[in-house]
Amino acid sequence: MANPSENLINLCRAAVEAERTATSEPYTQERWAAWLETAEAFQRAVVEEAGREPKQSRYELEQAAKKAALHPESNGE
């Protein structure tokens, strides 16, 4: 099972919040740019963190970070 760092989870939370902000009102380039930047930062961090451990699945790491960010109450499972 993938074990994302706290930094990765926080980046995921930031990307989710930026998405909510961007999509809560009519489109503006500035609002969506902030979302795209945070989403890209999250993806870069996933790739970097996955590369640190041999045979670490980037997909599994990304999904674990999203689960921890979006459903923190289920982290004990």
N, C-alpha and C positions, 0 to 999 in steps of 0.2 A: 504494500500500500504506500502510495506517495505521501510524503510528509512536507507540505509547503512551509516555508519560513514565515514568520510574522510579517516581515517586509512584503512578501509576495501577497499575503492575504490583505494587507493594508492597501497595496496597489490595486488589487481587485476591487475592494470597497470603493476606492476613489474613482475607478472607471465606471462602476455601477452608478454612483452618485452623479458623475458627470453626464452619464447617459440620461438619467432621470431629469436633470436640469435641461439638457439639450432638447429633449423630446416633450417637455412640459409646456412649451410655448411655440409659437410659429418659428419656422426655420430662420436662423441667421448664421452667417458664415462663422462669426466669432464664437457663438455658443457651441456650434458643432465642432469647431476647431479644438476647443478645450476637451471635448469628449474624445475626439480622435487622438489627441496627444496623450491623454491618460491611458486609453486603450492600447496604444502602441507601446507605452512605457511598461504596461503590464505584460504584454506579449514578449518584449525584449527580456524582461526579468524572468519570465517562464523559461525561455530558451537558455538563458545564462545559468539559471539554477539547475535545470535538467542536465546541462552539460557537465556539471561538477561531479555527478555521481554516475559511474558506469552503469549502463543498461537502464537508466532512469527514463521512463516514458514521459515525453513532454506532454502528451495528451492527458495521462493520468495525473500528472502534477497540476496541470491547469484545472482539471475537473475537481481535484481535491481543494485547491485554493478557492475556486468558486463555491464549492459546498461550504467550506469554512467561513467564507465571507457572507454568503447569503443565508446560511442555516447554522449559525453558531451554536444553537442549542443541541444539535446532533453530533457535535465533535467528540463526545465521549464514547461513541460506538466503535 
